[in-house]
């Protein structure tokens, strides 16, 4: 099974939850009945594998990461991040390119295309970057 070495895969484990592991197979060691998955050097016993499927790209390699580190917080890209900012009344910075439009915005609603602030201003998600402020950046 050396042909799997270097391949990006999702491994479905034969456990009660059918858990999945994503990574690149670094070593397939039949003698030790295991493989080593990167990143993290995760050792998986061959007997615990239900299914292996080759992937073109790993979720962590996708061009649009779920979050992106910013000096004072995280750039919001996923709907759940906007939901959480609304739920927790997080302070959000709104940027257009290199220009800071709003340093302490409070979101009240959002949909796929736009964000609505507590003062009823509307911003298009495609035109602006929304950075949720972390505790270290408040």
Secondary structure, 3 states (H helix, E strand, C coil): CHHHCCCEEEEEECCCCCCEEEEEEEEEECCCCEEEEECCCEEEEHHHEEEEEECCCCHHHCCCCCEEEECCEEEECCHHHHHHHHHCCCCEEEEECCEEEEEEECEEEECCCEEEECCCCEEECCCCEEEEECHHHC
